[in-house]
Amino acid sequence: MCQAARSYATITGQLAPEVARTALAAPKLSQRGNPVDLRRQYLFQQYKSVLGARAVFVMQQHNLTSQEYSAVKNDFREKGFIVTTVRNNIFGAVIREHVSASKEVELRKMRELFVGPCCVAFSNAGDAEQPALAKDFADVAARHRAKLLVVGAKFEGSLLTADTLKQVIALPSLGQLRAELVGLLSQPGQALLGMLQRTPQSLLTALSQHETAMKGNGHEDAPPSA
């Protein structure tokens, strides 16, 4: 059992050894009562860890060679992302369990993003570490657009379709907005008053768009875009 845990940890590099041991120590049974394949159990635990990341970007990959896939992983790694291919049915099972446990029903539509050969790029970097995380992802994905199609993402607990993800990427980072607010509020009284009177609505609009993009894209009737 320990040897199996070490082996799977070496193959994927995604789970800590103690998590792998936990996954393998309590084998799951299928609905028919049969033992679930050992690798399937391990991937299930791995994907649970992936889904728990702050940002999970889903991509369809089209006939990537091993050399191209290595280049994709290296390019994303330079920006702080980890890339892994996924088995759609297992990732879908992880999403179902997560929705059932967390009641985040919006994320159940995330299963619809996984069609055909897919891979994910994920990161736990916060705003302080990587203020333009979504844009950093988009920049790398654009380099490989001939073989990668971005279909959506889970970002800070919200489900983004391909279209809403583009809107988030186009917005200034929250750090930039905070800097603008600090600069505005640091003005002397009269200067601040004059500035408020002539400042366009762009700052307020940008803040509103951030809220809309992160909260207003999960309507039940809006299927994810491909």
Secondary structure, 3 states (H helix, E strand, C coil): CHHHHHHHHHHHCCCCHHHHHHHHHCCCECCCCCECCHHHHHHHHHHHHHHCCCEEEEEEECCCCHHHHHHHHHHHHHCCCEEEEECHHHHHHHHHHHHHHHCCHHHHHHHHHCCCCEEEEEECCCCCCCCCHHHHHHHHHHHCCCCEEEEEEEECCEEEEHHHHHHHHHCCCHHHHHHHHHHHHCCCHHHHHHHHHHCCCHHHHHHHHHHHHHHCCCCCCCCCCC
